[in-house]
């Protein structure tokens, strides 16, 4: 099956959108597919006597009465709609699960927009450490407003338009950064090399997200970097392979370092392009023990030697791809232990345009490994080396150098 004929897969179709959330976080989130839920289904989730609603209504009336009687603030008054959105966020936050989040209608629209590969923003991928809540820059896209303004990899986000971001849901923070084309956003970051906070005013533009980059290295070794797994990733991946093949590619380095994840189906499609038909690619098990399996179907097979690069920021969907290829010994993994996100979130749209993203299943590699909290161990451990002063990062890439060394020995160069 060629790339233009690729069909949407049934994986998790019963609920899905989500993101084996870009593991650490990302410019977006998502693993699965979004679906609206009507009031008929929602009402069936509540007890028939309405006691839940009644108790909440009474408590909110009491709180509002106290606020009306005593609350004083010099700030602009908060609308009732904003207060209600706060109630919904707090209700979901009470689950105390870092990947389960309530989205307002505006935030959900931004989430869906980003997964399509186009959005209005500053062109910077961010990642969150779920243990500390710290959000940092994974990469600014080449030529993006963020790069032009001076944002750098590893900058730690402190404030967006004056709002502190540490501990906030990364997708919500991304929605603060995005906005209408031509408007500006103030990004305050901490940069270790400067030992101080820095503020950048960045103009938003329409960003076409490059999900895949590729180049031909020496000795016929192709280098394909997948930045995230979104709707446009599969086509871009196929185009990269076709271009490198036309140049006489003999082996491939698939670079998934700093890839925070994305759509499960996108990861499955990429695996389908690599592996022969009827191979188990990944399976999930939900809270009821229901198992769903995904198998390859595409007759095209990538049969050249391959190495996959991973690091501590390779998460979720990128771990699905890495783990599957490692299980089948299709590729050696080189680098450092991956992030370790072996769970799947569904993003479920509600009638009013809002949504809830919640953890709903665990995923497993073909050999039955769930790597949540542990990550994937590379076959060859290579620590990242820092570039010397005046030296480019590419010139100091010890992990890529090891991958090339392994492939050259396999192709007899």
N, C-alpha and C positions, 0 to 999 in steps of 0.2 A: 504494500500500500504506500503510495507516494505521499509527500507532505501535504499537498493540496486536497488529498482525499481523506485525511485524518478525521475521524469522527469523535464526538464527545463520548467519553466512556461512562458506563453506568456506575463507576465506583462511588459509593456513598451517596448515590443519587437520591435516596430517601429523604435526606435532609440537607446535605452539604453546601458549603462554599469554603471555606476556612483556610487556615494556613497552618500546616504543620508549622505554624506561625513562624515564619521566619525565625524560628528558633529563638534566637536572641531577640529578635525584634525585626524591624526593618522599615523600609520606606512604606511598607504595606504589610498586610498580614493575609493569611488565607491558606486553607487546605481543604478543598472540597468545593462546594457550590452553594450559593445562597438561594433561599426559597422563602416566600412569604407564608406566614401562618395566619389563618383566619380565626375569628373569634370563636367559631364552633370548636376548633381543636383546643384553643386556650381555655375555654370554659370547662372542657372535659378534664382539665388538669387540676381543677379546684373542687373542693367539697360542695356538694349540692346545697347545703344550708346557707351558703354565703357568709359564714362566720369569719373567714379570712378577710374578706372585703370590709365587713362591718367593723371588725376590730381595728383595721388600718384607718378607716374613715374616722372613727371616734378619736383615735390617737392624734391624727393629723389636725382634727378640729381643735383638740386641746392645745397642741403646739402652736397653732395659728393664733389662738386666743391670747396666749402668753406673749407671743411675738408682737401682736397688735397692741397689747397693753404696755409693754416695757421696752421693746427693742428700739434703740436709737443709733443712727450711723450717719457720718458725714458723706458717705459714698452714695452713688446713685442707687435708688431703690431696686431691689431684685424683683423681677416679674414673677407672677404665680407660675407661669410656664417654666421658667428657669428653676424655681423651687421644686416643681414636680419632677423635672429631669434629674435634679439632685437626689430626690427620693428614689427614683428608679436605679440610679447609679449605685447608691448606698445599699439598696436591696440586693443587687447582684454582687457588689463588693464583699458583702457579708459572707459569701462562700469562701473567702480567703484562698482563692486559687489564682495564681498570677496570670493565667491565660484566659480566664473567664471575665468578660467585659460587656458592659452595656454601651451601645452606641446611639447617640441622638440621630435624628434623620439626616442632619448635615454630615455628621461623622461617617455614617454608613454610606452615604452617597460618595464621599471622598474615598472610602475603602474600595468600593466597587470600581470607581474611576481608575484608581491606581493599578488594579489588577489587569486592566485592559491595555496597559502599556503607554497611556497618554494621561497627562494631568498638568495642571497649572501650579507651579511651585518653584523650587530653587535647584532641583536636580542633585540632591544629596541623599545617600542611603545612610540610615542610622540604625543602631543596634542597641538593645537593652540587656544589661546583665540582670536577670530576674532575681538573683540573690541580693543585689544591692540596690536595684532600681535605677542605677546610673545609665544614662543614655549617651552614646558617643557616636562620632562619625565613622562609618565604615569606609566610605569613599564618596567623593564628589564626582559626578559624571564629567567627562572631558568636555570643556566648552560650556558648561552649565553656569547659571548665575552664581551658584554657590562657590564654584571653583574660581570664577572671575573675581568674586568679592574677597577671596583669600581663605576660605574654610579649608582645613586640611584633615586627612585621615588621623584618627585618634583624638581629635578635639572633643572634649567633654562638654555636652550641652548643659548649660546652667539655667538660662531663661530664654523663653520665646515671647517677644513682645511684653516683657516684664513679668511673665508668669514662670515660676520655677517649675522645672520639668522632672526632677529626680523623683522616682516613685510613681509617676503618672503612667498610665498605659501608653505604650509607645505609639500605637495607632492613633490615639487621641492627640498626642503631641504632634504627630505628622499632620493631622488635620489642622492644627494651629499654624503650622508652617506653610501649608498650602493656602491658596486664595486666588482671587481674580487676577488675570494677567495684567501687568502694569502697576499693581500695588506693591508695597514694600513690607518686609517683615524684619524686625530686629532680632538677631541671634546672638546671645551672649554665651561665650564658651570659656572653658579653662584649658589652656595649652601648657603642658608640663614644661616645654622648653622655654617658655616665657615666664613661668612661675607667677602668672597673673591672669586676670580675667580680661577678655577682649570682646568687644561688641562689633558686629558686622551688620550693616543695613543692606539687605539684599532685595533686589527687584524680582518679583515673580514673573516667570514666562511659561509658555506652553512647553512641556518637556516630553519628548518622545524617548521613552526609556530604552536604552540599549541593553537588552538582557544577555546578549552574547557578543563576545569579542574574539577575534581569531587572528593568527599570524603563522607564517611558515618559518620555523627555525632552521638552523643548519642541518645538513644530512637528511633532509626530507622528513623531519619531525614536525608535525602540526601541533599547534598550541591553541586550544579552545577554552575560553573562560566563560562559564555561565555565572552571571551575577545574581540572578534570582529566577525562580520558576513561576512565570506568569503566563498569561494567555498567548503572548507573542513568542515565548521562548522556543517552543518546538520548531516553528518555521525558521527562526533565526539560526537554530542549531543545525538544521538540515542544510540551510544555505551555506553555513560555515564549512560543513563536511564536504559539500559539493565543490566549493571553491578550492579547498585544500587538496581534494582528490584530483582536481584538474591540474594542480601544480605538482603532482607526483608524490603525494604524501605516502610515507612508508610506515609511520607509527604516529600515535596520538598521545599528547598530554591533555587530559581533561581536568581543568583547574576549577575546583569548587571551594577554594579557600575564601573565607569571608562571605560565603553565600548563606544568607540567613534562612533560606527555605522558600516557601510560597505554596502554590497550588499542587496538591497531591497528583492530580491528573496530568499536570504538566511534567512532573517528574516521571510518571509512568509512561507518557508518550516518548520521552527521551530514551528511557530504557528500552521501549519497544523498537526504536530505531536501531539500537545497538545489538540486541539479543535475537536469537532465532525464535520462530513462533512456538507457542504452547509452553513457554517458560513461566513459572510462577514468579511474579515481580515483587509483590508485597501483599500482605493481608492484614486486616484489622479485626479486632474483637471489641464489641461494645459492652456496656454495663450489663446487658442481659446474656452475654456469652455468644451473641450472634456473630458469626464469622463471615467476612466478605473477602474474596480473593480476586486479584487482578493478574491476568495472564497476557503475555505478548501475543500479538496477532500479525504484525507487519512481516512480510516476507523478506524485506531488506535486512541484511545482517552486516554489522561492522566487524570485519574479521582481521583487522590489523592489530599488532601489539599496542597495548594501552596501559598507561599509568594514570591514576587519579590522585590529585593533590588535595589534601584536606588540612584544616587547622582547627583551633579551638572555637572559631566563629562559623564553622560549617555546621549547619543545623537543619533539623527537620527534613524537608523535602530533599535537601542535598545529602542527608544521611541515608535516605531511602535509596537514592541512586548509588551512593558509595557502598552501602551495605550489600545491596543486591549484586553489584559487580564483584565485590570481594567474595561473597558466598559462592558464586559460580566460577571463581578464579579467572574471570575475564580480564581483570586488571589488578595490579598491585596498588595498595594505598600507600602513599608517601606523605610524610609531614608529621603533624602532631595530633593527639587525640581530639576527636570532634566534640561538639558542644554537648550532645546527649539529650535530644528531645524526641522521645519515642511515643508521643501522644498526638492526637488529631483533634482540632477544633472544628465545630460546625458554626457557621454564621447564619442565624435564622432571622429573616426579616419579619417584622410585625406590620399590622395593618396601617399604622400611622407613619410608616417610613423609617422608624427606628429599628434596632436589631439587637440581638444578643449573640455574642460569640462565647461558646462554652466547650470545654473539654468533653468529648463524647466517646472516644475510643482510643485504644492503644494500637500501634502498628508494629508489625514484625517483618523481619527480613525473610527471604525464602527458607532459610534454615531455622527459623523460629526464634531469632534473636530480637529482644526488645532492649534498646540501648538507652532508655530514658534514665537520665541521671548518671550514666556512665560514659556514654559516647562510644565511638568506633575507634579501636586501636589500629593504627597504621601497620602495614606489613614491614615498612622500613621507617623508623623514627628519625626525622631530621628536624632539628630546631631551626626556627627562622633566624637569619643573621641580619643585624642592622647594617645599613650602608655606612661606610666611612664618609667623613666630611668631603664634599665635592664629588662623591660617587653616587650614581643613580641607584634607585632601589632595584631595578632590573639587573644591574650589574652585580648586585650582592645577593642574588636570589639562590641560596644554597638548596632550597627544596626543589626548585625547578631544575637546577643543575643535576641533582641526584636522579630526578625523573628522566632527564635526557640521557644520563649515563646508563641507567638500566635499559632504556629502549635501544640505545646504540649497541649494547651487548646482544640484545635479542635479534636485531636485524643484521648483526655481523659487521657493523661499521667500526 
